């Protein structure tokens, strides 16, 4: 975003269920952490320390639309990133 660049490696482990997973990440800024995710029906949620994502996956499984929220110093959640990911047609 902007002129800032960061690359992230993410390892996803299913959590004994097809709709929940543990996600461990490492990035080039020296940050790392663990997040939990779930996909129930078409609702996609990710929760981590100070970050959360709420999104929807379309019925064709070709598009995710959602929003990342970041927790501020006073423990309030604020908009961080509007996200749309769409699978390219081959």
PDB file with one MODEL, atoms N, CA, C and O in Angstrom:
MODEL        1
ATOM      1  N   UNK A   1       0.848  -1.167   0.000  1.00  0.00           N
ATOM      2  CA  UNK A   1       0.000   0.000   0.000  1.00  0.00           C
ATOM      3  C   UNK A   1       0.890   1.224   0.000  1.00  0.00           C
ATOM      4  O   UNK A   1       1.840   1.318   0.777  1.00  0.00           O
ATOM      5  N   UNK A   2       0.581   2.139  -0.858  1.00  0.00           N
ATOM      6  CA  UNK A   2       1.431   3.310  -0.976  1.00  0.00           C
ATOM      7  C   UNK A   2       2.802   2.884  -1.473  1.00  0.00           C
ATOM      8  O   UNK A   2       2.908   2.026  -2.349  1.00  0.00           O
ATOM      9  N   UNK A   3       3.858   3.482  -0.917  1.00  0.00           N
ATOM     10  CA  UNK A   3       5.215   3.110  -1.306  1.00  0.00           C
ATOM     11  C   UNK A   3       5.795   2.017  -0.435  1.00  0.00           C
ATOM     12  O   UNK A   3       6.909   1.552  -0.676  1.00  0.00           O
ATOM     13  N   UNK A   4       5.044   1.598   0.585  1.00  0.00           N
ATOM     14  CA  UNK A   4       5.517   0.568   1.503  1.00  0.00           C
ATOM     15  C   UNK A   4       5.328  -0.809   0.888  1.00  0.00           C
ATOM     16  O   UNK A   4       4.294  -1.092   0.283  1.00  0.00           O
ATOM     17  N   UNK A   5       6.343  -1.671   1.048  1.00  0.00           N
ATOM     18  CA  UNK A   5       6.261  -3.020   0.499  1.00  0.00           C
ATOM     19  C   UNK A   5       6.537  -4.024   1.608  1.00  0.00           C
ATOM     20  O   UNK A   5       7.456  -3.851   2.409  1.00  0.00           O
ATOM     21  N   UNK A   6       5.737  -5.061   1.638  1.00  0.00           N
ATOM     22  CA  UNK A   6       5.921  -6.137   2.598  1.00  0.00           C
ATOM     23  C   UNK A   6       5.473  -7.436   1.952  1.00  0.00           C
ATOM     24  O   UNK A   6       4.459  -7.470   1.256  1.00  0.00           O
ATOM     25  N   UNK A   7       6.215  -8.491   2.176  1.00  0.00           N
ATOM     26  CA  UNK A   7       5.837  -9.808   1.676  1.00  0.00           C
ATOM     27  C   UNK A   7       5.542 -10.700   2.870  1.00  0.00           C
ATOM     28  O   UNK A   7       6.198 -10.605   3.907  1.00  0.00           O
ATOM     29  N   UNK A   8       4.546 -11.571   2.714  1.00  0.00           N
ATOM     30  CA  UNK A   8       4.113 -12.422   3.814  1.00  0.00           C
ATOM     31  C   UNK A   8       4.052 -13.874   3.372  1.00  0.00           C
ATOM     32  O   UNK A   8       3.564 -14.188   2.286  1.00  0.00           O
ATOM     33  N   UNK A   9       4.553 -14.753   4.227  1.00  0.00           N
ATOM     34  CA  UNK A   9       4.414 -16.188   4.056  1.00  0.00           C
ATOM     35  C   UNK A   9       3.368 -16.641   5.063  1.00  0.00           C
ATOM     36  O   UNK A   9       3.438 -16.290   6.241  1.00  0.00           O
ATOM     37  N   UNK A  10       2.410 -17.413   4.604  1.00  0.00           N
ATOM     38  CA  UNK A  10       1.345 -17.861   5.489  1.00  0.00           C
ATOM     39  C   UNK A  10       1.215 -19.373   5.392  1.00  0.00           C
ATOM     40  O   UNK A  10       1.170 -19.929   4.294  1.00  0.00           O
ATOM     41  N   UNK A  11       1.155 -20.036   6.538  1.00  0.00           N
ATOM     42  CA  UNK A  11       0.971 -21.479   6.614  1.00  0.00           C
ATOM     43  C   UNK A  11      -0.426 -21.714   7.189  1.00  0.00           C
ATOM     44  O   UNK A  11      -0.765 -21.205   8.257  1.00  0.00           O
ATOM     45  N   UNK A  12      -1.220 -22.485   6.470  1.00  0.00           N
ATOM     46  CA  UNK A  12      -2.604 -22.719   6.878  1.00  0.00           C
ATOM     47  C   UNK A  12      -2.757 -24.184   7.264  1.00  0.00           C
ATOM     48  O   UNK A  12      -2.387 -25.082   6.506  1.00  0.00           O
ATOM     49  N   UNK A  13      -3.308 -24.412   8.453  1.00  0.00           N
ATOM     50  CA  UNK A  13      -3.525 -25.766   8.971  1.00  0.00           C
ATOM     51  C   UNK A  13      -5.001 -25.936   9.292  1.00  0.00           C
ATOM     52  O   UNK A  13      -5.565 -25.166  10.069  1.00  0.00           O
ATOM     53  N   UNK A  14      -5.633 -26.953   8.687  1.00  0.00           N
ATOM     54  CA  UNK A  14      -7.028 -27.213   9.005  1.00  0.00           C
ATOM     55  C   UNK A  14      -7.128 -27.646  10.453  1.00  0.00           C
ATOM     56  O   UNK A  14      -6.261 -28.360  10.958  1.00  0.00           O
ATOM     57  N   UNK A  15      -8.176 -27.218  11.113  1.00  0.00           N
ATOM     58  CA  UNK A  15      -8.354 -27.396  12.551  1.00  0.00           C
ATOM     59  C   UNK A  15      -9.340 -28.527  12.848  1.00  0.00           C
ATOM     60  O   UNK A  15     -10.360 -28.311  13.502  1.00  0.00           O
ATOM     61  N   UNK A  16      -9.031 -29.738  12.362  1.00  0.00           N
ATOM     62  CA  UNK A  16      -9.899 -30.911  12.534  1.00  0.00           C
ATOM     63  C   UNK A  16     -11.319 -30.680  12.028  1.00  0.00           C
ATOM     64  O   UNK A  16     -12.269 -31.301  12.505  1.00  0.00           O
ATOM     65  N   UNK A  17     -11.449 -29.789  11.066  1.00  0.00           N
ATOM     66  CA  UNK A  17     -12.754 -29.510  10.493  1.00  0.00           C
ATOM     67  C   UNK A  17     -12.526 -28.845   9.146  1.00  0.00           C
ATOM     68  O   UNK A  17     -11.488 -28.225   8.911  1.00  0.00           O
ATOM     69  N   UNK A  18     -13.511 -28.983   8.264  1.00  0.00           N
ATOM     70  CA  UNK A  18     -13.330 -28.384   6.938  1.00  0.00           C
ATOM     71  C   UNK A  18     -13.666 -26.914   6.913  1.00  0.00           C
ATOM     72  O   UNK A  18     -13.406 -26.245   5.914  1.00  0.00           O
ATOM     73  N   UNK A  19     -14.251 -26.375   8.008  1.00  0.00           N
ATOM     74  CA  UNK A  19     -14.646 -24.971   7.977  1.00  0.00           C
ATOM     75  C   UNK A  19     -13.836 -24.093   8.921  1.00  0.00           C
ATOM     76  O   UNK A  19     -14.141 -22.908   9.056  1.00  0.00           O
ATOM     77  N   UNK A  20     -12.805 -24.638   9.583  1.00  0.00           N
ATOM     78  CA  UNK A  20     -11.972 -23.839  10.481  1.00  0.00           C
ATOM     79  C   UNK A  20     -10.503 -24.144  10.232  1.00  0.00           C
ATOM     80  O   UNK A  20     -10.141 -25.275   9.907  1.00  0.00           O
ATOM     81  N   UNK A  21      -9.651 -23.119  10.389  1.00  0.00           N
ATOM     82  CA  UNK A  21      -8.228 -23.296  10.162  1.00  0.00           C
ATOM     83  C   UNK A  21      -7.424 -22.376  11.065  1.00  0.00           C
ATOM     84  O   UNK A  21      -7.905 -21.333  11.507  1.00  0.00           O
ATOM     85  N   UNK A  22      -6.188 -22.784  11.328  1.00  0.00           N
ATOM     86  CA  UNK A  22      -5.218 -21.941  12.025  1.00  0.00           C
ATOM     87  C   UNK A  22      -4.250 -21.427  10.966  1.00  0.00           C
ATOM     88  O   UNK A  22      -3.800 -22.187  10.108  1.00  0.00           O
ATOM     89  N   UNK A  23      -3.935 -20.150  11.028  1.00  0.00           N
ATOM     90  CA  UNK A  23      -3.072 -19.535  10.030  1.00  0.00           C
ATOM     91  C   UNK A  23      -1.893 -18.875  10.743  1.00  0.00           C
ATOM     92  O   UNK A  23      -2.078 -17.987  11.576  1.00  0.00           O
ATOM     93  N   UNK A  24      -0.692 -19.312  10.412  1.00  0.00           N
ATOM     94  CA  UNK A  24       0.501 -18.705  11.001  1.00  0.00           C
ATOM     95  C   UNK A  24       1.198 -17.908   9.899  1.00  0.00           C
ATOM     96  O   UNK A  24       1.370 -18.395   8.782  1.00  0.00           O
ATOM     97  N   UNK A  25       1.600 -16.668  10.228  1.00  0.00           N
ATOM     98  CA  UNK A  25       2.200 -15.826   9.202  1.00  0.00           C
ATOM     99  C   UNK A  25       3.538 -15.249   9.674  1.00  0.00           C
ATOM    100  O   UNK A  25       3.797 -15.102  10.869  1.00  0.00           O
ATOM    101  N   UNK A  26       4.365 -14.931   8.691  1.00  0.00           N
ATOM    102  CA  UNK A  26       5.662 -14.285   8.885  1.00  0.00           C
ATOM    103  C   UNK A  26       5.810 -13.282   7.753  1.00  0.00           C
ATOM    104  O   UNK A  26       5.493 -13.599   6.606  1.00  0.00           O
ATOM    105  N   UNK A  27       6.289 -12.067   8.052  1.00  0.00           N
ATOM    106  CA  UNK A  27       6.471 -11.112   6.962  1.00  0.00           C
ATOM    107  C   UNK A  27       7.871 -10.502   6.980  1.00  0.00           C
ATOM    108  O   UNK A  27       8.638 -10.686   7.925  1.00  0.00           O
ATOM    109  N   UNK A  28       8.176  -9.779   5.924  1.00  0.00           N
ATOM    110  CA  UNK A  28       9.508  -9.200   5.757  1.00  0.00           C
ATOM    111  C   UNK A  28       9.758  -8.007   6.664  1.00  0.00           C
ATOM    112  O   UNK A  28      10.863  -7.466   6.682  1.00  0.00           O
ATOM    113  N   UNK A  29       8.747  -7.589   7.418  1.00  0.00           N
ATOM    114  CA  UNK A  29       8.924  -6.512   8.391  1.00  0.00           C
ATOM    115  C   UNK A  29       9.301  -7.072   9.762  1.00  0.00           C
ATOM    116  O   UNK A  29       9.444  -6.320  10.726  1.00  0.00           O
ATOM    117  N   UNK A  30       9.463  -8.405   9.844  1.00  0.00           N
ATOM    118  CA  UNK A  30       9.825  -9.041  11.099  1.00  0.00           C
ATOM    119  C   UNK A  30       8.636  -9.374  11.983  1.00  0.00           C
ATOM    120  O   UNK A  30       8.811  -9.758  13.139  1.00  0.00           O
ATOM    121  N   UNK A  31       7.437  -9.233  11.454  1.00  0.00           N
ATOM    122  CA  UNK A  31       6.228  -9.518  12.225  1.00  0.00           C
ATOM    123  C   UNK A  31       5.805 -10.968  12.007  1.00  0.00           C
ATOM    124  O   UNK A  31       6.016 -11.530  10.932  1.00  0.00           O
ATOM    125  N   UNK A  32       5.212 -11.560  13.024  1.00  0.00           N
ATOM    126  CA  UNK A  32       4.654 -12.896  12.884  1.00  0.00           C
ATOM    127  C   UNK A  32       3.479 -13.025  13.836  1.00  0.00           C
ATOM    128  O   UNK A  32       3.326 -12.228  14.762  1.00  0.00           O
ATOM    129  N   UNK A  33       2.662 -14.022  13.606  1.00  0.00           N
ATOM    130  CA  UNK A  33       1.522 -14.225  14.482  1.00  0.00           C
ATOM    131  C   UNK A  33       0.672 -15.384  14.041  1.00  0.00           C
ATOM    132  O   UNK A  33       0.930 -16.022  13.020  1.00  0.00           O
ATOM    133  N   UNK A  34      -0.341 -15.644  14.824  1.00  0.00           N
ATOM    134  CA  UNK A  34      -1.287 -16.723  14.545  1.00  0.00           C
ATOM    135  C   UNK A  34      -2.681 -16.127  14.484  1.00  0.00           C
ATOM    136  O   UNK A  34      -3.062 -15.307  15.319  1.00  0.00           O
ATOM    137  N   UNK A  35      -3.430 -16.550  13.485  1.00  0.00           N
ATOM    138  CA  UNK A  35      -4.817 -16.125  13.338  1.00  0.00           C
ATOM    139  C   UNK A  35      -5.673 -17.379  13.182  1.00  0.00           C
ATOM    140  O   UNK A  35      -5.178 -18.435  12.789  1.00  0.00           O
ATOM    141  N   UNK A  36      -6.942 -17.254  13.489  1.00  0.00           N
ATOM    142  CA  UNK A  36      -7.902 -18.337  13.285  1.00  0.00           C
ATOM    143  C   UNK A  36      -8.896 -17.883  12.235  1.00  0.00           C
ATOM    144  O   UNK A  36      -9.297 -16.719  12.202  1.00  0.00           O
ATOM    145  N   UNK A  37      -9.290 -18.811  11.379  1.00  0.00           N
ATOM    146  CA  UNK A  37     -10.240 -18.459  10.332  1.00  0.00           C
ATOM    147  C   UNK A  37     -11.362 -19.486  10.276  1.00  0.00           C
ATOM    148  O   UNK A  37     -11.223 -20.620  10.734  1.00  0.00           O
ATOM    149  N   UNK A  38     -12.469 -19.056   9.705  1.00  0.00           N
ATOM    150  CA  UNK A  38     -13.585 -19.976   9.489  1.00  0.00           C
ATOM    151  C   UNK A  38     -14.338 -19.558   8.236  1.00  0.00           C
ATOM    152  O   UNK A  38     -14.420 -18.379   7.891  1.00  0.00           O
ATOM    153  N   UNK A  39     -14.880 -20.555   7.578  1.00  0.00           N
ATOM    154  CA  UNK A  39     -15.783 -20.332   6.451  1.00  0.00           C
ATOM    155  C   UNK A  39     -17.033 -21.139   6.762  1.00  0.00           C
ATOM    156  O   UNK A  39     -17.018 -22.369   6.728  1.00  0.00           O
ATOM    157  N   UNK A  40     -18.109 -20.435   7.064  1.00  0.00           N
ATOM    158  CA  UNK A  40     -19.379 -21.084   7.360  1.00  0.00           C
ATOM    159  C   UNK A  40     -20.394 -20.510   6.385  1.00  0.00           C
ATOM    160  O   UNK A  40     -20.644 -19.306   6.340  1.00  0.00           O
ATOM    161  N   UNK A  41     -20.975 -21.429   5.601  1.00  0.00           N
ATOM    162  CA  UNK A  41     -21.793 -21.045   4.459  1.00  0.00           C
ATOM    163  C   UNK A  41     -20.902 -20.190   3.566  1.00  0.00           C
ATOM    164  O   UNK A  41     -19.868 -20.688   3.121  1.00  0.00           O
ATOM    165  N   UNK A  42     -21.229 -18.971   3.286  1.00  0.00           N
ATOM    166  CA  UNK A  42     -20.374 -18.124   2.443  1.00  0.00           C
ATOM    167  C   UNK A  42     -19.671 -17.036   3.243  1.00  0.00           C
ATOM    168  O   UNK A  42     -19.042 -16.154   2.660  1.00  0.00           O
ATOM    169  N   UNK A  43     -19.768 -17.085   4.569  1.00  0.00           N
ATOM    170  CA  UNK A  43     -19.144 -16.069   5.425  1.00  0.00           C
ATOM    171  C   UNK A  43     -17.719 -16.483   5.782  1.00  0.00           C
ATOM    172  O   UNK A  43     -17.503 -17.557   6.343  1.00  0.00           O
ATOM    173  N   UNK A  44     -16.754 -15.634   5.460  1.00  0.00           N
ATOM    174  CA  UNK A  44     -15.339 -15.885   5.694  1.00  0.00           C
ATOM    175  C   UNK A  44     -14.869 -14.929   6.776  1.00  0.00           C
ATOM    176  O   UNK A  44     -14.969 -13.713   6.617  1.00  0.00           O
ATOM    177  N   UNK A  45     -14.350 -15.477   7.889  1.00  0.00           N
ATOM    178  CA  UNK A  45     -13.890 -14.654   9.009  1.00  0.00           C
ATOM    179  C   UNK A  45     -12.463 -15.050   9.378  1.00  0.00           C
ATOM    180  O   UNK A  45     -12.100 -16.226   9.357  1.00  0.00           O
ATOM    181  N   UNK A  46     -11.671 -14.042   9.714  1.00  0.00           N
ATOM    182  CA  UNK A  46     -10.302 -14.251  10.204  1.00  0.00           C
ATOM    183  C   UNK A  46     -10.146 -13.394  11.447  1.00  0.00           C
ATOM    184  O   UNK A  46     -10.519 -12.221  11.452  1.00  0.00           O
ATOM    185  N   UNK A  47      -9.594 -13.983  12.501  1.00  0.00           N
ATOM    186  CA  UNK A  47      -9.381 -13.237  13.739  1.00  0.00           C
ATOM    187  C   UNK A  47      -7.951 -13.426  14.205  1.00  0.00           C
ATOM    188  O   UNK A  47      -7.454 -14.549  14.285  1.00  0.00           O
ATOM    189  N   UNK A  48      -7.293 -12.316  14.513  1.00  0.00           N
ATOM    190  CA  UNK A  48      -5.940 -12.341  15.032  1.00  0.00           C
ATOM    191  C   UNK A  48      -5.769 -11.244  16.060  1.00  0.00           C
ATOM    192  O   UNK A  48      -6.699 -10.486  16.337  1.00  0.00           O
ATOM    193  N   UNK A  49      -4.586 -11.162  16.617  1.00  0.00           N
ATOM    194  CA  UNK A  49      -4.312 -10.138  17.617  1.00  0.00           C
ATOM    195  C   UNK A  49      -4.314  -8.765  16.950  1.00  0.00           C
ATOM    196  O   UNK A  49      -3.415  -8.441  16.173  1.00  0.00           O
ATOM    197  N   UNK A  50      -5.325  -7.967  17.258  1.00  0.00           N
ATOM    198  CA  UNK A  50      -5.412  -6.614  16.727  1.00  0.00           C
ATOM    199  C   UNK A  50      -5.910  -6.498  15.306  1.00  0.00           C
ATOM    200  O   UNK A  50      -5.994  -5.390  14.777  1.00  0.00           O
ATOM    201  N   UNK A  51      -6.248  -7.627  14.661  1.00  0.00           N
ATOM    202  CA  UNK A  51      -6.749  -7.624  13.283  1.00  0.00           C
ATOM    203  C   UNK A  51      -7.933  -8.567  13.162  1.00  0.00           C
ATOM    204  O   UNK A  51      -7.958  -9.619  13.801  1.00  0.00           O
ATOM    205  N   UNK A  52      -8.900  -8.206  12.359  1.00  0.00           N
ATOM    206  CA  UNK A  52     -10.002  -9.101  12.052  1.00  0.00           C
ATOM    207  C   UNK A  52     -10.495  -8.824  10.633  1.00  0.00           C
ATOM    208  O   UNK A  52     -10.432  -7.695  10.148  1.00  0.00           O
ATOM    209  N   UNK A  53     -10.978  -9.860   9.989  1.00  0.00           N
ATOM    210  CA  UNK A  53     -11.509  -9.748   8.631  1.00  0.00           C
ATOM    211  C   UNK A  53     -12.897 -10.366   8.605  1.00  0.00           C
ATOM    212  O   UNK A  53     -13.118 -11.435   9.173  1.00  0.00           O
ATOM    213  N   UNK A  54     -13.830  -9.693   7.947  1.00  0.00           N
ATOM    214  CA  UNK A  54     -15.174 -10.217   7.707  1.00  0.00           C
ATOM    215  C   UNK A  54     -15.451 -10.098   6.224  1.00  0.00           C
ATOM    216  O   UNK A  54     -15.387  -9.009   5.654  1.00  0.00           O
ATOM    217  N   UNK A  55     -15.762 -11.228   5.599  1.00  0.00           N
ATOM    218  CA  UNK A  55     -16.014 -11.193   4.168  1.00  0.00           C
ATOM    219  C   UNK A  55     -17.029 -12.230   3.734  1.00  0.00           C
ATOM    220  O   UNK A  55     -17.519 -13.033   4.528  1.00  0.00           O
ATOM    221  N   UNK A  56     -17.326 -12.185   2.448  1.00  0.00           N
ATOM    222  CA  UNK A  56     -18.279 -13.100   1.833  1.00  0.00           C
ATOM    223  C   UNK A  56     -17.639 -13.693   0.585  1.00  0.00           C
ATOM    224  O   UNK A  56     -16.965 -12.998  -0.174  1.00  0.00           O
ATOM    225  N   UNK A  57     -17.862 -14.988   0.387  1.00  0.00           N
ATOM    226  CA  UNK A  57     -17.411 -15.685  -0.820  1.00  0.00           C
ATOM    227  C   UNK A  57     -18.645 -15.931  -1.680  1.00  0.00           C
ATOM    228  O   UNK A  57     -19.666 -16.408  -1.184  1.00  0.00           O
ATOM    229  N   UNK A  58     -18.552 -15.606  -2.966  1.00  0.00           N
ATOM    230  CA  UNK A  58     -19.730 -15.781  -3.822  1.00  0.00           C
ATOM    231  C   UNK A  58     -20.016 -17.270  -4.050  1.00  0.00           C
ATOM    232  O   UNK A  58     -19.166 -18.118  -3.779  1.00  0.00           O
ATOM    233  N   UNK A  59     -21.207 -17.578  -4.546  1.00  0.00           N
ATOM    234  CA  UNK A  59     -21.641 -18.963  -4.733  1.00  0.00           C
ATOM    235  C   UNK A  59     -20.767 -19.742  -5.712  1.00  0.00           C
ATOM    236  O   UNK A  59     -20.680 -20.967  -5.618  1.00  0.00           O
ATOM    237  N   UNK A  60     -20.121 -19.053  -6.647  1.00  0.00           N
ATOM    238  CA  UNK A  60     -19.265 -19.707  -7.637  1.00  0.00           C
ATOM    239  C   UNK A  60     -17.834 -19.923  -7.112  1.00  0.00           C
ATOM    240  O   UNK A  60     -17.002 -20.514  -7.800  1.00  0.00           O
ATOM    241  N   UNK A  61     -17.557 -19.444  -5.897  1.00  0.00           N
ATOM    242  CA  UNK A  61     -16.210 -19.515  -5.299  1.00  0.00           C
ATOM    243  C   UNK A  61     -15.164 -18.819  -6.157  1.00  0.00           C
ATOM    244  O   UNK A  61     -14.029 -19.286  -6.258  1.00  0.00           O
ATOM    245  N   UNK A  62     -15.542 -17.703  -6.777  1.00  0.00           N
ATOM    246  CA  UNK A  62     -14.616 -16.967  -7.626  1.00  0.00           C
ATOM    247  C   UNK A  62     -14.305 -15.563  -7.104  1.00  0.00           C
ATOM    248  O   UNK A  62     -13.446 -14.876  -7.658  1.00  0.00           O
ATOM    249  N   UNK A  63     -15.001 -15.126  -6.032  1.00  0.00           N
ATOM    250  CA  UNK A  63     -14.794 -13.770  -5.548  1.00  0.00           C
ATOM    251  C   UNK A  63     -14.985 -13.707  -4.034  1.00  0.00           C
ATOM    252  O   UNK A  63     -15.919 -14.287  -3.481  1.00  0.00           O
ATOM    253  N   UNK A  64     -14.069 -12.982  -3.378  1.00  0.00           N
ATOM    254  CA  UNK A  64     -14.187 -12.676  -1.959  1.00  0.00           C
ATOM    255  C   UNK A  64     -14.275 -11.160  -1.832  1.00  0.00           C
ATOM    256  O   UNK A  64     -13.449 -10.433  -2.383  1.00  0.00           O
ATOM    257  N   UNK A  65     -15.272 -10.697  -1.111  1.00  0.00           N
ATOM    258  CA  UNK A  65     -15.418  -9.270  -0.831  1.00  0.00           C
ATOM    259  C   UNK A  65     -15.520  -9.119   0.681  1.00  0.00           C
ATOM    260  O   UNK A  65     -16.326  -9.787   1.329  1.00  0.00           O
ATOM    261  N   UNK A  66     -14.700  -8.239   1.231  1.00  0.00           N
ATOM    262  CA  UNK A  66     -14.759  -8.056   2.670  1.00  0.00           C
ATOM    263  C   UNK A  66     -13.962  -6.863   3.145  1.00  0.00           C
ATOM    264  O   UNK A  66     -13.522  -6.026   2.357  1.00  0.00           O
ATOM    265  N   UNK A  67     -13.786  -6.806   4.455  1.00  0.00           N
ATOM    266  CA  UNK A  67     -13.114  -5.665   5.058  1.00  0.00           C
ATOM    267  C   UNK A  67     -12.245  -6.147   6.214  1.00  0.00           C
ATOM    268  O   UNK A  67     -12.667  -6.964   7.032  1.00  0.00           O
ATOM    269  N   UNK A  68     -11.012  -5.617   6.262  1.00  0.00           N
ATOM    270  CA  UNK A  68     -10.120  -5.807   7.398  1.00  0.00           C
ATOM    271  C   UNK A  68     -10.341  -4.660   8.371  1.00  0.00           C
ATOM    272  O   UNK A  68     -10.545  -3.515   7.969  1.00  0.00           O
ATOM    273  N   UNK A  69     -10.296  -4.985   9.645  1.00  0.00           N
ATOM    274  CA  UNK A  69     -10.394  -4.000  10.714  1.00  0.00           C
ATOM    275  C   UNK A  69      -9.150  -4.121  11.584  1.00  0.00           C
ATOM    276  O   UNK A  69      -8.619  -5.215  11.776  1.00  0.00           O
ATOM    277  N   UNK A  70      -8.698  -3.009  12.101  1.00  0.00           N
ATOM    278  CA  UNK A  70      -7.533  -2.983  12.980  1.00  0.00           C
ATOM    279  C   UNK A  70      -7.961  -2.388  14.324  1.00  0.00           C
ATOM    280  O   UNK A  70      -8.789  -1.479  14.386  1.00  0.00           O
ATOM    281  N   UNK A  71      -7.381  -2.918  15.383  1.00  0.00           N
ATOM    282  CA  UNK A  71      -7.722  -2.443  16.725  1.00  0.00           C
ATOM    283  C   UNK A  71      -6.816  -1.275  17.087  1.00  0.00           C
ATOM    284  O   UNK A  71      -5.595  -1.359  16.960  1.00  0.00           O
ATOM    285  N   UNK A  72      -7.424  -0.198  17.533  1.00  0.00           N
ATOM    286  CA  UNK A  72      -6.663   0.999  17.878  1.00  0.00           C
ATOM    287  C   UNK A  72      -6.169   0.918  19.323  1.00  0.00           C
ATOM    288  O   UNK A  72      -6.508  -0.011  20.055  1.00  0.00           O
ATOM    289  N   UNK A  73      -5.371   1.894  19.717  1.00  0.00           N
ATOM    290  CA  UNK A  73      -4.810   1.923  21.067  1.00  0.00           C
ATOM    291  C   UNK A  73      -5.881   1.961  22.150  1.00  0.00           C
ATOM    292  O   UNK A  73      -5.648   1.479  23.259  1.00  0.00           O
ATOM    293  N   UNK A  74      -7.056   2.528  21.850  1.00  0.00           N
ATOM    294  CA  UNK A  74      -8.132   2.578  22.843  1.00  0.00           C
ATOM    295  C   UNK A  74      -9.100   1.392  22.696  1.00  0.00           C
ATOM    296  O   UNK A  74     -10.246   1.452  23.142  1.00  0.00           O
ATOM    297  N   UNK A  75      -8.616   0.316  22.063  1.00  0.00           N
ATOM    298  CA  UNK A  75      -9.347  -0.955  21.909  1.00  0.00           C
ATOM    299  C   UNK A  75     -10.585  -0.870  21.024  1.00  0.00           C
ATOM    300  O   UNK A  75     -11.423  -1.771  21.059  1.00  0.00           O
ATOM    301  N   UNK A  76     -10.718   0.187  20.236  1.00  0.00           N
ATOM    302  CA  UNK A  76     -11.829   0.272  19.289  1.00  0.00           C
ATOM    303  C   UNK A  76     -11.369  -0.300  17.949  1.00  0.00           C
ATOM    304  O   UNK A  76     -10.191  -0.235  17.599  1.00  0.00           O
ATOM    305  N   UNK A  77     -12.319  -0.854  17.217  1.00  0.00           N
ATOM    306  CA  UNK A  77     -12.024  -1.401  15.891  1.00  0.00           C
ATOM    307  C   UNK A  77     -12.320  -0.335  14.845  1.00  0.00           C
ATOM    308  O   UNK A  77     -13.357   0.327  14.891  1.00  0.00           O
ATOM    309  N   UNK A  78     -11.391  -0.179  13.896  1.00  0.00           N
ATOM    310  CA  UNK A  78     -11.556   0.816  12.844  1.00  0.00           C
ATOM    311  C   UNK A  78     -11.275   0.184  11.485  1.00  0.00           C
ATOM    312  O   UNK A  78     -10.495  -0.763  11.385  1.00  0.00           O
ATOM    313  N   UNK A  79     -11.911   0.709  10.442  1.00  0.00           N
ATOM    314  CA  UNK A  79     -11.690   0.219   9.081  1.00  0.00           C
ATOM    315  C   UNK A  79     -10.211   0.287   8.741  1.00  0.00           C
ATOM    316  O   UNK A  79      -9.534   1.261   9.067  1.00  0.00           O
ATOM    317  N   UNK A  80      -9.714  -0.756   8.082  1.00  0.00           N
ATOM    318  CA  UNK A  80      -8.307  -0.807   7.698  1.00  0.00           C
ATOM    319  C   UNK A  80      -8.156  -1.006   6.192  1.00  0.00           C
ATOM    320  O   UNK A  80      -7.516  -0.195   5.523  1.00  0.00           O
ATOM    321  N   UNK A  81      -8.735  -2.073   5.656  1.00  0.00           N
ATOM    322  CA  UNK A  81      -8.590  -2.370   4.231  1.00  0.00           C
ATOM    323  C   UNK A  81      -9.914  -2.901   3.688  1.00  0.00           C
ATOM    324  O   UNK A  81     -10.495  -3.825   4.257  1.00  0.00           O
ATOM    325  N   UNK A  82     -10.391  -2.317   2.590  1.00  0.00           N
ATOM    326  CA  UNK A  82     -11.491  -2.898   1.826  1.00  0.00           C
ATOM    327  C   UNK A  82     -10.851  -3.859   0.833  1.00  0.00           C
ATOM    328  O   UNK A  82      -9.917  -3.490   0.122  1.00  0.00           O
ATOM    329  N   UNK A  83     -11.351  -5.085   0.784  1.00  0.00           N
ATOM    330  CA  UNK A  83     -10.698  -6.118  -0.019  1.00  0.00           C
ATOM    331  C   UNK A  83     -11.675  -6.746  -0.995  1.00  0.00           C
ATOM    332  O   UNK A  83     -12.791  -7.112  -0.625  1.00  0.00           O
ATOM    333  N   UNK A  84     -11.248  -6.868  -2.251  1.00  0.00           N
ATOM    334  CA  UNK A  84     -11.962  -7.651  -3.257  1.00  0.00           C
ATOM    335  C   UNK A  84     -10.931  -8.497  -3.979  1.00  0.00           C
ATOM    336  O   UNK A  84      -9.999  -7.974  -4.590  1.00  0.00           O
ATOM    337  N   UNK A  85     -11.105  -9.812  -3.905  1.00  0.00           N
ATOM    338  CA  UNK A  85     -10.246 -10.742  -4.638  1.00  0.00           C
ATOM    339  C   UNK A  85     -11.126 -11.493  -5.630  1.00  0.00           C
ATOM    340  O   UNK A  85     -12.173 -12.026  -5.263  1.00  0.00           O
ATOM    341  N   UNK A  86     -10.694 -11.530  -6.887  1.00  0.00           N
ATOM    342  CA  UNK A  86     -11.482 -12.207  -7.912  1.00  0.00           C
ATOM    343  C   UNK A  86     -10.581 -13.120  -8.718  1.00  0.00           C
ATOM    344  O   UNK A  86      -9.525 -12.707  -9.197  1.00  0.00           O
ATOM    345  N   UNK A  87     -11.006 -14.356  -8.862  1.00  0.00           N
ATOM    346  CA  UNK A  87     -10.261 -15.338  -9.639  1.00  0.00           C
ATOM    347  C   UNK A  87     -10.299 -14.934 -11.111  1.00  0.00           C
ATOM    348  O   UNK A  87     -11.355 -14.600 -11.648  1.00  0.00           O
ATOM    349  N   UNK A  88      -9.135 -14.969 -11.752  1.00  0.00           N
ATOM    350  CA  UNK A  88      -9.080 -14.622 -13.166  1.00  0.00           C
ATOM    351  C   UNK A  88      -9.626 -15.768 -14.002  1.00  0.00           C
ATOM    352  O   UNK A  88      -9.459 -16.941 -13.668  1.00  0.00           O
ATOM    353  N   UNK A  89     -10.270 -15.407 -15.077  1.00  0.00           N
ATOM    354  CA  UNK A  89     -10.768 -16.435 -16.009  1.00  0.00           C
ATOM    355  C   UNK A  89      -9.593 -16.949 -16.806  1.00  0.00           C
ATOM    356  O   UNK A  89      -8.713 -16.184 -17.200  1.00  0.00           O
ATOM    357  N   UNK A  90      -9.581 -18.270 -17.046  1.00  0.00           N
ATOM    358  CA  UNK A  90      -8.456 -18.835 -17.816  1.00  0.00           C
ATOM    359  C   UNK A  90      -8.655 -18.760 -19.294  1.00  0.00           C
ATOM    360  O   UNK A  90      -7.792 -19.196 -20.056  1.00  0.00           O
TER     361      UNK A  90
ENDMDL
END
